[in-house]
Each structure stands twice: as structure tokens, then as C-alpha cells.
Amino acid sequence: MQYHKVVLAGGNGYLGKVLAQYYKELASEVIILSRKPASAINNITTIVWDGKTEGDWVKALESADLLINLCGKNVNCRYTPQNKQEIISSRIVPTTLLGKVIAGLSRAPKLWINVTSATIYRHAEDHAQDEATGEIGYGFSIDVCKQWEQTFFDTVTPDTRKVALRMGIVLGHSDGVFPRLLNLVKLGMGGKQGDGEQYVAWVHEHDVARITDWLMQNTDIDGVINCTAPEAVKNHELMRLIRRAYGIPVGLPAPQWLLEIGAMVIGTETELILKSRWVAPKRLLDAGFRFQFPQAQHAIHDILSIKN
């Protein structure tokens, strides 16, 4: 399907680059809204915005086929009061602003996808959490997700369909989680983290892009969508698959007490590693979406086959 215009708000990060590369072949124009200027590359253009105030960037949303909002401070940090406030405001403020702007456009985007997080569900080791029966968890990261989605759905955009994409851990070769896990394997420390029984709700980067494209074409779907592969994998199994694919048979495990020390040293939270995220993409599967990488083993082999 050929599109006229795709806009990626906050699209200068890892996932934004994945989506820009995907849509450059499908859209006449791909526009990235970023705080940092960048030179145009073929049909990919960057427009500067601050995510807080209206400006010339507003014109970019006129007649857009698709808007994907990727804004949000990286949660890979210590949850200090200042970081907590920045994590919340960096999501709520741009979402509110985009909703206000869209409501005032004469030719509003057809579809607005807000990339939220699958961590909104509770720690689950008993069964998968889907959109219909999944139970919302508790704690700071869940509160962020709840505020974020409420802000998104409270915006009034009668001419724009809205989807909150609850994203799992995106696996890809260039950035994100996978290169860090691979580095642990290379250093001989690619064993389980904690007891290794926690589930990892993951999704291949290419399937993420394909899902956004599929949502554009399936105009009857809106609301909350889980963006995770259909087969979640336990932490110890994920690390085993990476070791085996890379050719390193063993890896030292990292017990919880060591993870807590390490998290303090590198400035992150152990929740990001130890929470069991068992999330199922029920709505996607029920509606007929077919994952290119439904199993972690195949996704890992694909990622390792790609050279930078």
C-alpha cells in the first residue's frame, strides 16, 4: 500500500529509525518530529519541535495518513523524583499537545498510534495477559502507563482513529535490548538473570513496523492492541537461545542481589529485568495478523544474520 505522508513524533530514537526505514519505501514523505535538527535523507525529513508548544510542525500533520507518537524519556534509569517527573511529563505533555493540534486540523491524520508499554500488566507467571482479560498491575511504571493511555484516549479526535500500541521489548540488531544481551553473552555473562523464570514479552523490530502498517489497512480496529510476539519466552530460555545462536555454550548467571548492585552502579532499576511480562497479542491474532517472527529462536537467528 502506498501512503502520502507518515509522521513520527519523537522519531529520532531506535524505534523511530526502524519505522522511518520501513516507511520510506511505502510513503511519498516520512516526517520525523525531533528536538534535534537533521539533514533530509531522500524522502525522510526532520522538523524541529519541542513537544510542548505549537509551531510550524503543525502543518506536517495536515493530510497525514499515519501519525505514530514515540515520545517518552527512556525508563532505563533510577526512579528518582526528578526522573519520575520527567518520565511522566515526557509522555503526557506531547500526547496532550498532539491531541489538541489534531482536533483543530481541517484534514486530520487518518490513524494515530500512540506507542505505550506492555508493562502495564501485572507480574505474570501463571498465564498470559491479553487485551480483554489482562490484569493491570501496580507501581510507578504501571501508573505512568495508565496516565499515558488515559490522556491519549481522552483527547477528542473525531476524524482520527486511535490505537494504543502496548509494546513489548523490541529485539533488533542496531540498538535496544538485544545488543546489550549479546554483549553479556560475548563476555561470558550470558546466563539467566535472577531465577530466570520471568517471562519476556518480546517482538521483532520488523514485525513492529508491519503491525503499524497492518493497522493502517484494517480500518475497523481501534483501542488497545498488544504488540508482542505470540510466544513469550522465559529469561533463562532467551539467554540460552542467544548463547546457542552465537556459539557460546555457557554463561554466568546474575542472581538478584548482584543485579540490584549492578542496577545501582549503571543507574537503572531491577524491575526492568526481573518483572515477568507474559503478554499475548490476542486482538492481532484474532483479526488475522501473521507474525513473520513468532518464535524467539527465529528472531534471534535473523538479527544475528544482519550486519551493520
Secondary structure by P-SEA (a helix, b strand, c coil): ccccbbbbcccccaaaaaaaaaacccccbbbbbccccccccccbbbbbbccccccccccccccccbbbbbccccccccccaaaaaaaaaacaaaaaaaaaaaaaccccccbbbbbccccccccccccccccccbbbbbcaaaaaaaaaaaaaaacccccbbbbbcccccccccccccaaaaaaaaaacccccccccccccccccaaaaaaaaaaaaaaccccccccccccccccaaaaaaaaaaaacccbbbbbcaaaaaaaaaaaccccccccccccccaaaaaaaccccccccaaaaaaaaaaccc
